[in-house]
Amino acid sequence: MNVRKAAMLREEAHSDTSRIETMQRLFLAAGNYDLHTPLTWKTYGDSYTIR
C-alpha cells in the first residue's frame, strides 16, 4: 500500500489517497485480508457498512 500510495501521489488525478488510510489500512490492521463482512469504515465524516 505504501508503494501504491506513493505512485498515486505522483498523479494529479489520484492525489486523494484517503481511501488507503480510511479503508484499506483499517481492514489490513484488523487482519481482514479476505474482506469478510460486515465491513465498516468512515470517510470524509460519513460512515459506511457493507453487510
VOBA-1610 file (N, C-alpha, C; in pm, whole numbers, padded with zeros to 5 digits, always signed):
BEGIN
Met+00080-00118+00000Met+00000+00000+00000Met+00086+00126+00000Asn+00199+00120+00066Asn+00287+00238+00067Asn+00336+00271-00073Val+00370+00169-00149Val+00420+00191-00286Val+00307+00246-00373Arg+00188+00189-00362Arg+00075+00238-00441Arg+00040+00381-00405Lys+00043+00414-00276Lys+00012+00550-00233Lys+00114+00648-00292Ala+00241+00612-00287Ala+00345+00698-00344Ala+00323+00719-00493Ala+00285+00613-00563Ala+00258+00625-00708Ala+00137+00714-00732Met+00034+00698-00651Met-00086+00779-00667Met-00056+00927-00645Leu+00028+00957-00549Leu+00060+01097-00520Leu+00136+01165-00632Arg+00194+01087-00721Arg+00264+01144-00836Arg+00168+01175-00951Glu+00044+01131-00940Glu-00055+01153-01046Glu-00163+01247-00995Glu-00183+01357-01064Glu-00280+01456-01019Glu-00420+01397-01003Ala-00458+01311-01095Ala-00592+01252-01091Ala-00613+01160-00970His-00505+01116-00910His-00514+01024-00796His-00457+01086-00669Ser-00460+01217-00660Ser-00396+01283-00546Ser-00466+01257-00413Asp-00592+01216-00415Asp-00664+01186-00292Asp-00642+01039-00258Thr-00561+01015-00157Thr-00530+00878-00116Thr-00600+00840+00013Ser-00701+00916+00050Ser-00767+00892+00178Ser-00828+00753+00187Arg-00869+00695+00076Arg-00930+00561+00085Arg-00829+00457+00135Ile-00701+00480+00108Ile-00599+00388+00157Ile-00593+00394+00309Glu-00595+00516+00363Glu-00583+00532+00507Glu-00711+00498+00581Thr-00826+00534+00525Thr-00951+00518+00598Thr-01019+00384+00578Met-00980+00312+00475Met-01048+00186+00448Met-00948+00071+00437Gln-00858+00078+00343Gln-00770-00036+00315Gln-00679-00068+00433Arg-00616+00032+00493Arg-00528+00004+00608Arg-00609-00043+00729Leu-00732+00005+00742Leu-00818-00038+00851Leu-00844-00188+00842Phe-00878-00236+00722Phe-00904-00378+00704Phe-00776-00459+00721Leu-00665-00405+00677Leu-00537-00473+00693Leu-00501-00485+00841Ala-00515-00377+00916Ala-00482-00377+01058Ala-00570-00475+01135Ala-00693-00492+01089Ala-00785-00585+01155Ala-00759-00730+01113Gly-00669-00749+01016Gly-00640-00884+00968Gly-00748-00939+00877Asn-00832-00850+00825Asn-00943-00893+00739Asn-00898-00896+00593Tyr-00806-00984+00564Tyr-00747-00993+00430Tyr-00846-01042+00325Asp-00944-01118+00366Asp-01045-01171+00273Asp-01169-01084+00265Leu-01166-00971+00334Leu-01277-00875+00335Leu-01410-00938+00374His-01406-01012+00484His-01529-01070+00537His-01619-00957+00587Thr-01747-00971+00561Thr-01842-00869+00604Thr-01888-00897+00746Pro-01936-00798+00817Pro-01959-00661+00770Pro-01828-00583+00764Leu-01820-00497+00665Leu-01708-00404+00652Leu-01760-00267+00693Thr-01694-00204+00788Thr-01737-00074+00836Thr-01618+00020+00834Trp-01640+00142+00783Trp-01535+00243+00779Trp-01598+00380+00772Lys-01515+00482+00789Lys-01561+00620+00786Lys-01472+00698+00691Thr-01532+00772+00600Thr-01459+00855+00505Thr-01525+00991+00496Tyr-01446+01097+00504Tyr-01498+01234+00495Tyr-01611+01258+00594Gly-01606+01194+00711Gly-01706+01215+00813Gly-01832+01130+00797Asp-01841+01054+00690Asp-01957+00968+00666Asp-01921+00824+00697Ser-02012+00752+00761Ser-01991+00613+00796Ser-02053+00521+00689Tyr-01986+00410+00662Tyr-02032+00314+00563Tyr-02022+00173+00622Thr-02116+00090+00584Thr-02113-00051+00621Thr-02160-00134+00505Ile-02087-00238+00476Ile-02127-00338+00378Ile-02155-00465+00456Arg-02275-00516+00444Arg-02314-00636+00518Arg-02314-00757+00430
//
